[in-house]
Amino acid sequence: MQKVAVISGASRGIGKAIAQKYLAEGYQVFVSGRSVARLEAFSNTLSDEQKSRLFTFSGDMGIKADVYAFAEYVGKHTKEVNILVNNAGQFIPGTIEGETDGTLEQLLQTNVNSAYYLTRVLLPVLEVSTLPHIFNICSTASIMAFTNGGSYCISKFALLGFSKVLRAELMPKKIKVTSILPGPTLTDSWAGSDLPENRFMKAEDIADLVFTCSNLSQAACVEELLIRPIEGDI
């Protein structure tokens, strides 16, 4: 049976790179994204054979109803989910004192609640699938606060907490849970930066690590993976 990967927030950046990696490895891949245009542009970069294994869903993972709709879309096409990557996220810079009212709620909904609800809905499918593995794309901001990080840091700390709880709960069920904590990665979040590209990691680096973690023996589970650029954080 063809293996299946479900990836939220995969129309660009790290999520897109992870989707590309699993498509290259022969998986059937379900992705969500807010922009129909970006999802179409992603699909158009693929071969016809890979396109036949890509299923796209347009929706905002910061909206609970859209998360449920994405899960329902997945369920209509497959009864197997081997890999779940909770990648949907948003970065809004600012301080707790200075950020716009509602920023905390918005970032918690997108960065934490989306992972919580998508995982809850898909768990019954994961439990009966072959070698199930859940990845939560956290951040170095999940373990250290930074200036102008505000509610983003709060949400990423919360996402790592969710991932730790999930790991403890699913251990007896033999469902692997891995927290990925990447440092600065060259994605749209850094658009406009005057720093050189070699100061960032590549999204493909993260995708390669996720795939490698998902292909260890059943006896091994990488619980947390911290990755930074060779010269450290920016």
CYANA upper distance limits for C-alpha pairs under 8 A (distance plus 0.5 A):
  2 GLN  CA     26 GLY  CA      8.21
  2 GLN  CA     27 TYR  CA      6.83
  2 GLN  CA     28 GLN  CA      7.22
  3 LYS  CA     26 GLY  CA      8.26
  3 LYS  CA     27 TYR  CA      5.62
  3 LYS  CA     28 GLN  CA      6.68
  3 LYS  CA     80 GLU  CA      8.01
  3 LYS  CA     81 VAL  CA      7.83
  3 LYS  CA     82 ASN  CA      6.71
  4 VAL  CA     27 TYR  CA      5.95
  4 VAL  CA     28 GLN  CA      5.24
  4 VAL  CA     29 VAL  CA      6.33
  4 VAL  CA     30 PHE  CA      8.26
  4 VAL  CA     80 GLU  CA      6.96
  4 VAL  CA     81 VAL  CA      5.59
  4 VAL  CA     82 ASN  CA      5.87
  4 VAL  CA     83 ILE  CA      6.88
  5 ALA  CA     19 ALA  CA      8.47
  5 ALA  CA     22 TYR  CA      7.68
  5 ALA  CA     27 TYR  CA      7.10
  5 ALA  CA     28 GLN  CA      6.79
  5 ALA  CA     29 VAL  CA      5.36
  5 ALA  CA     30 PHE  CA      6.77
  5 ALA  CA     81 VAL  CA      6.65
  5 ALA  CA     82 ASN  CA      6.49
  5 ALA  CA     83 ILE  CA      4.95
  5 ALA  CA     84 LEU  CA      6.37
  5 ALA  CA     85 VAL  CA      8.12
  6 VAL  CA     29 VAL  CA      6.38
  6 VAL  CA     30 PHE  CA      5.20
  6 VAL  CA     31 VAL  CA      6.50
  6 VAL  CA     74 VAL  CA      8.46
  6 VAL  CA     81 VAL  CA      7.53
  6 VAL  CA     83 ILE  CA      6.61
  6 VAL  CA     84 LEU  CA      5.34
  6 VAL  CA     85 VAL  CA      6.64
  7 ILE  CA     15 GLY  CA      7.22
  7 ILE  CA     18 ILE  CA      8.45
  7 ILE  CA     19 ALA  CA      7.41
  7 ILE  CA     29 VAL  CA      8.04
  7 ILE  CA     30 PHE  CA      6.67
  7 ILE  CA     31 VAL  CA      5.40
  7 ILE  CA     32 SER  CA      7.23
  7 ILE  CA     84 LEU  CA      6.51
  7 ILE  CA     85 VAL  CA      5.16
  7 ILE  CA     86 ASN  CA      6.68
  7 ILE  CA     87 ASN  CA      7.12
  8 SER  CA     15 GLY  CA      7.59
  8 SER  CA     31 VAL  CA      6.10
  8 SER  CA     32 SER  CA      5.41
  8 SER  CA     33 GLY  CA      7.44
  8 SER  CA     61 MET  CA      8.02
  8 SER  CA     85 VAL  CA      6.98
  8 SER  CA     86 ASN  CA      6.01
  8 SER  CA     87 ASN  CA      5.78
  8 SER  CA     88 ALA  CA      5.57
  9 GLY  CA     15 GLY  CA      6.34
  9 GLY  CA     16 LYS  CA      8.31
  9 GLY  CA     31 VAL  CA      7.44
  9 GLY  CA     32 SER  CA      5.80
  9 GLY  CA     33 GLY  CA      5.41
  9 GLY  CA     34 ARG  CA      8.08
  9 GLY  CA     61 MET  CA      8.04
  9 GLY  CA     86 ASN  CA      8.31
  9 GLY  CA     87 ASN  CA      6.04
  9 GLY  CA     88 ALA  CA      4.45
  9 GLY  CA     89 GLY  CA      7.42
 10 ALA  CA     14 ILE  CA      7.78
 10 ALA  CA     15 GLY  CA      4.45
 10 ALA  CA     16 LYS  CA      4.83
 10 ALA  CA     17 ALA  CA      8.31
 10 ALA  CA     18 ILE  CA      8.30
 10 ALA  CA     19 ALA  CA      7.27
 10 ALA  CA     31 VAL  CA      6.12
 10 ALA  CA     32 SER  CA      6.37
 10 ALA  CA     33 GLY  CA      6.33
 10 ALA  CA     87 ASN  CA      7.84
 10 ALA  CA     88 ALA  CA      7.87
 11 SER  CA     15 GLY  CA      7.34
 11 SER  CA     16 LYS  CA      5.83
 11 SER  CA     31 VAL  CA      8.04
 11 SER  CA     32 SER  CA      7.55
 11 SER  CA     33 GLY  CA      5.73
 11 SER  CA     34 ARG  CA      8.32
 11 SER  CA     35 SER  CA      7.90
 11 SER  CA     38 ARG  CA      6.13
 11 SER  CA     39 LEU  CA      5.66
 11 SER  CA     42 PHE  CA      7.08
 12 ARG  CA     16 LYS  CA      5.19
 12 ARG  CA     17 ALA  CA      7.95
 12 ARG  CA     38 ARG  CA      7.85
 12 ARG  CA     42 PHE  CA      8.40
 12 ARG  CA    187 THR  CA      8.32
 13 GLY  CA     17 ALA  CA      6.86
 13 GLY  CA    186 LEU  CA      8.26
 13 GLY  CA    187 THR  CA      5.51
 13 GLY  CA    188 ASP  CA      7.30
 13 GLY  CA    203 ALA  CA      6.67
 14 ILE  CA     18 ILE  CA      6.68
 14 ILE  CA     87 ASN  CA      8.28
 14 ILE  CA    187 THR  CA      7.81
 14 ILE  CA    203 ALA  CA      5.30
 14 ILE  CA    204 GLU  CA      7.72
 14 ILE  CA    206 ILE  CA      7.36
 14 ILE  CA    207 ALA  CA      7.40
 15 GLY  CA     19 ALA  CA      6.72
 15 GLY  CA     87 ASN  CA      6.46
 15 GLY  CA     88 ALA  CA      8.20
 16 LYS  CA     20 GLN  CA      6.63
 16 LYS  CA     42 PHE  CA      8.34
 17 ALA  CA     21 LYS  CA      6.72
 17 ALA  CA    203 ALA  CA      6.42
 17 ALA  CA    204 GLU  CA      5.96
 17 ALA  CA    206 ILE  CA      8.45
 17 ALA  CA    207 ALA  CA      6.19
 18 ILE  CA     22 TYR  CA      6.89
 18 ILE  CA    204 GLU  CA      7.77
 18 ILE  CA    206 ILE  CA      8.02
 18 ILE  CA    207 ALA  CA      4.90
 18 ILE  CA    208 ASP  CA      8.10
 18 ILE  CA    210 VAL  CA      7.97
 18 ILE  CA    211 PHE  CA      8.33
 19 ALA  CA     23 LEU  CA      6.63
 19 ALA  CA     29 VAL  CA      7.16
 19 ALA  CA     31 VAL  CA      7.92
 20 GLN  CA     24 ALA  CA      6.58
 21 LYS  CA     25 GLU  CA      6.87
 21 LYS  CA    207 ALA  CA      6.87
 21 LYS  CA    208 ASP  CA      7.62
 21 LYS  CA    211 PHE  CA      7.88
 22 TYR  CA     26 GLY  CA      6.97
 22 TYR  CA     27 TYR  CA      5.93
 22 TYR  CA     28 GLN  CA      8.34
 22 TYR  CA     29 VAL  CA      7.58
 22 TYR  CA    211 PHE  CA      7.85
 23 LEU  CA     27 TYR  CA      5.67
 23 LEU  CA     28 GLN  CA      7.20
 23 LEU  CA     29 VAL  CA      7.00
 23 LEU  CA     50 GLN  CA      6.77
 23 LEU  CA     53 ARG  CA      7.79
 23 LEU  CA     54 LEU  CA      8.08
 24 ALA  CA     50 GLN  CA      8.13
 27 TYR  CA     53 ARG  CA      7.64
 28 GLN  CA     53 ARG  CA      5.19
 28 GLN  CA     54 LEU  CA      6.69
 28 GLN  CA     55 PHE  CA      8.44
 29 VAL  CA     53 ARG  CA      6.61
 29 VAL  CA     54 LEU  CA      5.49
 29 VAL  CA     55 PHE  CA      6.66
 30 PHE  CA     54 LEU  CA      6.52
 30 PHE  CA     55 PHE  CA      5.17
 30 PHE  CA     56 THR  CA      6.44
 30 PHE  CA     57 PHE  CA      8.18
 30 PHE  CA     74 VAL  CA      7.37
 31 VAL  CA     54 LEU  CA      8.14
 31 VAL  CA     55 PHE  CA      6.80
 31 VAL  CA     56 THR  CA      5.56
 31 VAL  CA     57 PHE  CA      6.68
 32 SER  CA     56 THR  CA      6.37
 32 SER  CA     57 PHE  CA      5.17
 32 SER  CA     58 SER  CA      6.20
 32 SER  CA     59 GLY  CA      6.98
 32 SER  CA     61 MET  CA      8.48
 32 SER  CA     70 PHE  CA      7.63
 33 GLY  CA     38 ARG  CA      8.32
 33 GLY  CA     39 LEU  CA      7.15
 33 GLY  CA     56 THR  CA      8.26
 33 GLY  CA     57 PHE  CA      6.99
 33 GLY  CA     58 SER  CA      5.66
 33 GLY  CA     59 GLY  CA      6.32
 33 GLY  CA     60 ASP  CA      7.33
 33 GLY  CA     61 MET  CA      8.44
 34 ARG  CA     58 SER  CA      5.83
 34 ARG  CA     59 GLY  CA      5.38
 34 ARG  CA     60 ASP  CA      5.64
 34 ARG  CA     61 MET  CA      8.36
 35 SER  CA     39 LEU  CA      6.84
 35 SER  CA     58 SER  CA      6.93
 35 SER  CA     59 GLY  CA      8.27
 36 VAL  CA     40 GLU  CA      6.62
 36 VAL  CA     58 SER  CA      6.35
 37 ALA  CA     41 ALA  CA      6.57
 38 ARG  CA     42 PHE  CA      6.59
 39 LEU  CA     43 SER  CA      6.74
 39 LEU  CA     56 THR  CA      7.26
 39 LEU  CA     58 SER  CA      8.27
 40 GLU  CA     44 ASN  CA      6.64
 41 ALA  CA     45 THR  CA      7.18
 42 PHE  CA     46 LEU  CA      7.74
 43 SER  CA     51 LYS  CA      6.75
 43 SER  CA     54 LEU  CA      8.08
 46 LEU  CA     50 GLN  CA      6.34
 46 LEU  CA     51 LYS  CA      6.43
 47 SER  CA     51 LYS  CA      6.62
 48 ASP  CA     52 SER  CA      6.86
 49 GLU  CA     53 ARG  CA      7.52
 50 GLN  CA     54 LEU  CA      6.98
 57 PHE  CA     70 PHE  CA      6.97
 57 PHE  CA     73 TYR  CA      8.13
 59 GLY  CA     66 ASP  CA      6.03
 59 GLY  CA     67 VAL  CA      8.12
 59 GLY  CA     70 PHE  CA      7.97
 60 ASP  CA     66 ASP  CA      6.41
 60 ASP  CA     67 VAL  CA      7.93
 61 MET  CA     66 ASP  CA      6.46
 61 MET  CA     67 VAL  CA      5.79
 61 MET  CA     88 ALA  CA      7.09
 61 MET  CA    109 GLN  CA      8.42
 61 MET  CA    110 THR  CA      6.39
 61 MET  CA    114 SER  CA      5.93
 62 GLY  CA     66 ASP  CA      8.29
 62 GLY  CA     67 VAL  CA      8.20
 62 GLY  CA    106 GLN  CA      7.69
 62 GLY  CA    107 LEU  CA      8.46
 62 GLY  CA    109 GLN  CA      5.36
 62 GLY  CA    110 THR  CA      4.39
 62 GLY  CA    111 ASN  CA      8.08
 62 GLY  CA    113 ASN  CA      7.75
 62 GLY  CA    114 SER  CA      6.47
 63 ILE  CA     67 VAL  CA      7.00
 63 ILE  CA    109 GLN  CA      7.61
 63 ILE  CA    110 THR  CA      8.04
 63 ILE  CA    114 SER  CA      8.16
 64 LYS  CA     68 TYR  CA      6.89
 64 LYS  CA    113 ASN  CA      8.30
 64 LYS  CA    114 SER  CA      7.53
 64 LYS  CA    117 TYR  CA      7.85
 65 ALA  CA     69 ALA  CA      6.62
 66 ASP  CA     70 PHE  CA      6.59
 67 VAL  CA     71 ALA  CA      6.85
 67 VAL  CA    114 SER  CA      6.97
 67 VAL  CA    117 TYR  CA      7.42
 67 VAL  CA    118 LEU  CA      6.53
 68 TYR  CA     72 GLU  CA      6.62
 68 TYR  CA    117 TYR  CA      8.04
 68 TYR  CA    118 LEU  CA      7.44
 68 TYR  CA    121 VAL  CA      7.87
 69 ALA  CA     73 TYR  CA      6.60
 70 PHE  CA     74 VAL  CA      6.81
 71 ALA  CA     75 GLY  CA      6.70
 71 ALA  CA    118 LEU  CA      7.14
 71 ALA  CA    121 VAL  CA      7.26
 71 ALA  CA    122 LEU  CA      7.29
 72 GLU  CA     76 LYS  CA      6.79
 73 TYR  CA     77 HIS  CA      7.40
 74 VAL  CA     78 THR  CA      6.73
 75 GLY  CA     79 LYS  CA      6.71
 79 LYS  CA    125 VAL  CA      6.98
 80 GLU  CA    125 VAL  CA      6.67
 80 GLU  CA    126 LEU  CA      7.47
 80 GLU  CA    128 VAL  CA      8.05
 80 GLU  CA    129 SER  CA      5.84
 80 GLU  CA    130 THR  CA      8.32
 81 VAL  CA    122 LEU  CA      8.42
 81 VAL  CA    125 VAL  CA      6.78
 81 VAL  CA    126 LEU  CA      5.97
 81 VAL  CA    129 SER  CA      6.50
 81 VAL  CA    132 PRO  CA      7.50
 82 ASN  CA    126 LEU  CA      6.97
 82 ASN  CA    129 SER  CA      6.44
 82 ASN  CA    130 THR  CA      6.56
 82 ASN  CA    131 LEU  CA      6.66
 82 ASN  CA    132 PRO  CA      4.93
 82 ASN  CA    133 HIS  CA      6.68
 83 ILE  CA    132 PRO  CA      6.41
 83 ILE  CA    133 HIS  CA      5.54
 83 ILE  CA    134 ILE  CA      6.43
 83 ILE  CA    135 PHE  CA      8.20
 83 ILE  CA    214 SER  CA      8.35
 84 LEU  CA    119 THR  CA      8.36
 84 LEU  CA    133 HIS  CA      6.90
 84 LEU  CA    134 ILE  CA      5.24
 84 LEU  CA    135 PHE  CA      6.62
 85 VAL  CA    134 ILE  CA      6.43
 85 VAL  CA    135 PHE  CA      5.15
 85 VAL  CA    136 ASN  CA      6.48
 85 VAL  CA    137 ILE  CA      7.81
 86 ASN  CA    114 SER  CA      8.21
 86 ASN  CA    115 ALA  CA      5.83
 86 ASN  CA    118 LEU  CA      8.44
 86 ASN  CA    134 ILE  CA      8.18
 86 ASN  CA    135 PHE  CA      6.61
 86 ASN  CA    136 ASN  CA      5.37
 86 ASN  CA    137 ILE  CA      6.62
 87 ASN  CA    115 ALA  CA      8.36
 87 ASN  CA    136 ASN  CA      6.93
 87 ASN  CA    137 ILE  CA      5.64
 88 ALA  CA    110 THR  CA      7.14
 88 ALA  CA    111 ASN  CA      6.90
 88 ALA  CA    114 SER  CA      7.71
 88 ALA  CA    115 ALA  CA      8.27
 89 GLY  CA    107 LEU  CA      8.24
 89 GLY  CA    110 THR  CA      6.05
 89 GLY  CA    111 ASN  CA      5.16
 90 GLN  CA    107 LEU  CA      6.95
 90 GLN  CA    110 THR  CA      7.03
 90 GLN  CA    111 ASN  CA      7.00
 90 GLN  CA    152 TYR  CA      8.39
 91 PHE  CA    107 LEU  CA      8.04
 91 PHE  CA    152 TYR  CA      6.55
 91 PHE  CA    189 SER  CA      7.56
 92 ILE  CA    103 THR  CA      8.20
 92 ILE  CA    107 LEU  CA      8.39
 92 ILE  CA    149 GLY  CA      8.44
 92 ILE  CA    151 SER  CA      8.40
 92 ILE  CA    152 TYR  CA      7.03
 93 PRO  CA     99 GLU  CA      8.30
 93 PRO  CA    148 ASN  CA      6.11
 93 PRO  CA    149 GLY  CA      6.14
 93 PRO  CA    150 GLY  CA      7.36
 93 PRO  CA    152 TYR  CA      7.72
 94 GLY  CA     98 GLY  CA      6.82
 94 GLY  CA     99 GLU  CA      5.50
 94 GLY  CA    148 ASN  CA      5.04
 94 GLY  CA    149 GLY  CA      6.35
 94 GLY  CA    150 GLY  CA      5.92
 94 GLY  CA    151 SER  CA      8.14
 95 THR  CA     99 GLU  CA      5.98
 95 THR  CA    147 THR  CA      7.97
 95 THR  CA    148 ASN  CA      5.44
 95 THR  CA    149 GLY  CA      6.84
 95 THR  CA    150 GLY  CA      5.00
 95 THR  CA    151 SER  CA      8.06
 96 ILE  CA    150 GLY  CA      5.43
 96 ILE  CA    151 SER  CA      7.12
 99 GLU  CA    103 THR  CA      7.24
 99 GLU  CA    150 GLY  CA      8.08
102 GLY  CA    106 GLN  CA      6.69
103 THR  CA    107 LEU  CA      6.64
103 THR  CA    151 SER  CA      7.25
104 LEU  CA    108 LEU  CA      6.55
104 LEU  CA    151 SER  CA      5.57
104 LEU  CA    152 TYR  CA      8.14
104 LEU  CA    155 SER  CA      8.25
105 GLU  CA    109 GLN  CA      6.57
106 GLN  CA    110 THR  CA      6.83
107 LEU  CA    111 ASN  CA      6.09
107 LEU  CA    112 VAL  CA      8.11
107 LEU  CA    151 SER  CA      7.32
107 LEU  CA    152 TYR  CA      6.90
107 LEU  CA    155 SER  CA      6.79
108 LEU  CA    112 VAL  CA      5.61
108 LEU  CA    113 ASN  CA      6.69
108 LEU  CA    155 SER  CA      5.79
109 GLN  CA    113 ASN  CA      5.17
109 GLN  CA    114 SER  CA      6.75
110 THR  CA    114 SER  CA      6.03
111 ASN  CA    115 ALA  CA      7.64
111 ASN  CA    155 SER  CA      6.67
111 ASN  CA    156 LYS  CA      7.44
111 ASN  CA    159 LEU  CA      7.47
112 VAL  CA    116 TYR  CA      6.82
112 VAL  CA    155 SER  CA      6.89
112 VAL  CA    156 LYS  CA      8.04
112 VAL  CA    158 ALA  CA      7.26
112 VAL  CA    159 LEU  CA      5.77
112 VAL  CA    162 PHE  CA      8.36
113 ASN  CA    117 TYR  CA      6.55
114 SER  CA    118 LEU  CA      6.47
115 ALA  CA    119 THR  CA      6.39
115 ALA  CA    136 ASN  CA      8.01
116 TYR  CA    120 ARG  CA      6.70
116 TYR  CA    162 PHE  CA      8.05
117 TYR  CA    121 VAL  CA      6.70
118 LEU  CA    122 LEU  CA      6.69
119 THR  CA    123 LEU  CA      6.30
122 LEU  CA    126 LEU  CA      6.71
123 LEU  CA    127 GLU  CA      6.47
124 PRO  CA    128 VAL  CA      7.38
125 VAL  CA    129 SER  CA      6.83
126 LEU  CA    130 THR  CA      8.44
126 LEU  CA    132 PRO  CA      6.16
126 LEU  CA    175 ILE  CA      8.22
127 GLU  CA    132 PRO  CA      7.65
127 GLU  CA    173 LYS  CA      7.83
127 GLU  CA    175 ILE  CA      7.69
131 LEU  CA    175 ILE  CA      7.64
131 LEU  CA    218 GLN  CA      7.68
132 PRO  CA    174 LYS  CA      8.39
132 PRO  CA    175 ILE  CA      5.82
132 PRO  CA    176 LYS  CA      6.94
133 HIS  CA    175 ILE  CA      6.22
133 HIS  CA    176 LYS  CA      5.05
133 HIS  CA    177 VAL  CA      6.36
133 HIS  CA    178 THR  CA      8.25
133 HIS  CA    214 SER  CA      7.20
134 ILE  CA    175 ILE  CA      7.98
134 ILE  CA    176 LYS  CA      6.57
134 ILE  CA    177 VAL  CA      5.24
134 ILE  CA    178 THR  CA      6.80
135 PHE  CA    177 VAL  CA      6.36
135 PHE  CA    178 THR  CA      5.37
135 PHE  CA    179 SER  CA      6.42
135 PHE  CA    180 ILE  CA      7.49
135 PHE  CA    210 VAL  CA      8.23
136 ASN  CA    159 LEU  CA      8.11
136 ASN  CA    160 LEU  CA      8.29
136 ASN  CA    163 SER  CA      7.04
136 ASN  CA    177 VAL  CA      8.24
136 ASN  CA    178 THR  CA      6.86
136 ASN  CA    179 SER  CA      5.51
136 ASN  CA    180 ILE  CA      6.65
137 ILE  CA    179 SER  CA      6.69
137 ILE  CA    180 ILE  CA      5.42
137 ILE  CA    181 LEU  CA      6.99
137 ILE  CA    182 PRO  CA      8.37
138 CYS  CA    142 SER  CA      6.71
138 CYS  CA    156 LYS  CA      6.43
138 CYS  CA    159 LEU  CA      6.90
138 CYS  CA    160 LEU  CA      6.71
138 CYS  CA    179 SER  CA      6.82
138 CYS  CA    180 ILE  CA      5.99
138 CYS  CA    181 LEU  CA      5.39
138 CYS  CA    182 PRO  CA      7.58
139 SER  CA    143 ILE  CA      8.19
139 SER  CA    156 LYS  CA      7.03
139 SER  CA    180 ILE  CA      7.44
139 SER  CA    181 LEU  CA      4.54
139 SER  CA    182 PRO  CA      5.45
139 SER  CA    183 GLY  CA      6.71
140 THR  CA    144 MET  CA      6.85
140 THR  CA    181 LEU  CA      5.76
140 THR  CA    182 PRO  CA      6.31
140 THR  CA    183 GLY  CA      5.80
140 THR  CA    226 LEU  CA      7.74
141 ALA  CA    145 ALA  CA      6.29
141 ALA  CA    146 PHE  CA      7.71
141 ALA  CA    152 TYR  CA      8.37
141 ALA  CA    153 CYS  CA      5.76
141 ALA  CA    156 LYS  CA      6.58
141 ALA  CA    157 PHE  CA      7.44
142 SER  CA    153 CYS  CA      6.86
142 SER  CA    154 ILE  CA      8.28
142 SER  CA    155 SER  CA      8.44
142 SER  CA    156 LYS  CA      5.10
142 SER  CA    157 PHE  CA      4.56
142 SER  CA    158 ALA  CA      7.99
142 SER  CA    159 LEU  CA      7.91
142 SER  CA    160 LEU  CA      6.61
142 SER  CA    181 LEU  CA      7.82
143 ILE  CA    157 PHE  CA      6.96
144 MET  CA    153 CYS  CA      8.36
145 ALA  CA    149 GLY  CA      7.26
145 ALA  CA    153 CYS  CA      6.52
146 PHE  CA    153 CYS  CA      8.06
149 GLY  CA    153 CYS  CA      5.88
150 GLY  CA    154 ILE  CA      7.22
151 SER  CA    155 SER  CA      6.57
152 TYR  CA    156 LYS  CA      6.75
153 CYS  CA    157 PHE  CA      6.59
154 ILE  CA    158 ALA  CA      6.78
155 SER  CA    159 LEU  CA      6.70
156 LYS  CA    160 LEU  CA      6.85
157 PHE  CA    161 GLY  CA      6.88
158 ALA  CA    162 PHE  CA      6.70
159 LEU  CA    163 SER  CA      6.70
160 LEU  CA    164 LYS  CA      6.71
160 LEU  CA    179 SER  CA      7.27
161 GLY  CA    165 VAL  CA      6.79
162 PHE  CA    166 LEU  CA      6.61
163 SER  CA    167 ARG  CA      6.63
163 SER  CA    177 VAL  CA      7.57
163 SER  CA    178 THR  CA      7.87
163 SER  CA    179 SER  CA      6.80
164 LYS  CA    168 ALA  CA      6.91
164 LYS  CA    179 SER  CA      8.44
165 VAL  CA    169 GLU  CA      6.73
166 LEU  CA    170 LEU  CA      6.48
166 LEU  CA    177 VAL  CA      7.49
167 ARG  CA    171 MET  CA      6.40
167 ARG  CA    176 LYS  CA      7.47
167 ARG  CA    177 VAL  CA      5.66
167 ARG  CA    178 THR  CA      8.14
167 ARG  CA    223 GLU  CA      8.18
170 LEU  CA    174 LYS  CA      6.89
170 LEU  CA    175 ILE  CA      6.00
170 LEU  CA    176 LYS  CA      7.71
170 LEU  CA    177 VAL  CA      8.26
171 MET  CA    175 ILE  CA      6.63
171 MET  CA    176 LYS  CA      7.44
176 LYS  CA    221 CYS  CA      6.60
177 VAL  CA    221 CYS  CA      7.90
177 VAL  CA    222 VAL  CA      8.24
177 VAL  CA    223 GLU  CA      6.86
178 THR  CA    221 CYS  CA      7.88
178 THR  CA    222 VAL  CA      6.32
178 THR  CA    223 GLU  CA      5.09
178 THR  CA    224 GLU  CA      6.13
178 THR  CA    225 LEU  CA      8.04
179 SER  CA    223 GLU  CA      6.56
179 SER  CA    224 GLU  CA      5.15
179 SER  CA    225 LEU  CA      6.79
180 ILE  CA    210 VAL  CA      8.35
180 ILE  CA    224 GLU  CA      6.46
180 ILE  CA    225 LEU  CA      5.50
180 ILE  CA    226 LEU  CA      6.91
180 ILE  CA    227 ILE  CA      8.47
181 LEU  CA    224 GLU  CA      7.80
181 LEU  CA    225 LEU  CA      6.34
181 LEU  CA    226 LEU  CA      5.19
181 LEU  CA    227 ILE  CA      6.67
182 PRO  CA    206 ILE  CA      7.86
182 PRO  CA    225 LEU  CA      8.49
182 PRO  CA    226 LEU  CA      6.47
182 PRO  CA    227 ILE  CA      5.29
182 PRO  CA    228 ARG  CA      6.59
183 GLY  CA    201 MET  CA      8.26
183 GLY  CA    226 LEU  CA      8.30
183 GLY  CA    227 ILE  CA      6.43
183 GLY  CA    228 ARG  CA      5.11
183 GLY  CA    229 PRO  CA      7.20
183 GLY  CA    233 ASP  CA      6.86
184 PRO  CA    200 PHE  CA      6.05
184 PRO  CA    201 MET  CA      6.89
184 PRO  CA    228 ARG  CA      7.37
184 PRO  CA    229 PRO  CA      7.32
184 PRO  CA    233 ASP  CA      7.03
184 PRO  CA    234 ILE  CA      7.42
185 THR  CA    200 PHE  CA      5.59
185 THR  CA    201 MET  CA      5.08
185 THR  CA    202 LYS  CA      6.14
185 THR  CA    203 ALA  CA      6.63
185 THR  CA    229 PRO  CA      8.45
186 LEU  CA    190 TRP  CA      6.97
186 LEU  CA    197 GLU  CA      7.64
186 LEU  CA    200 PHE  CA      6.01
186 LEU  CA    201 MET  CA      6.57
186 LEU  CA    202 LYS  CA      6.12
186 LEU  CA    203 ALA  CA      7.01
187 THR  CA    191 ALA  CA      7.62
187 THR  CA    203 ALA  CA      7.63
195 LEU  CA    199 ARG  CA      7.27
196 PRO  CA    200 PHE  CA      8.28
199 ARG  CA    229 PRO  CA      7.17
199 ARG  CA    230 ILE  CA      8.39
199 ARG  CA    231 GLU  CA      7.55
199 ARG  CA    234 ILE  CA      8.37
200 PHE  CA    229 PRO  CA      6.22
201 MET  CA    205 ASP  CA      7.28
201 MET  CA    228 ARG  CA      7.82
201 MET  CA    229 PRO  CA      5.90
202 LYS  CA    206 ILE  CA      7.69
203 ALA  CA    207 ALA  CA      6.95
204 GLU  CA    208 ASP  CA      6.56
205 ASP  CA    209 LEU  CA      6.90
206 ILE  CA    210 VAL  CA      6.71
207 ALA  CA    211 PHE  CA      6.73
208 ASP  CA    212 THR  CA      6.63
209 LEU  CA    213 CYS  CA      6.64
210 VAL  CA    214 SER  CA      6.81
211 PHE  CA    215 ASN  CA      6.94
212 THR  CA    216 LEU  CA      7.30
213 CYS  CA    221 CYS  CA      8.04
213 CYS  CA    222 VAL  CA      7.00
216 LEU  CA    220 ALA  CA      6.78
216 LEU  CA    221 CYS  CA      8.06
228 ARG  CA    232 GLY  CA      6.20
228 ARG  CA    233 ASP  CA      6.97
229 PRO  CA    233 ASP  CA      7.05
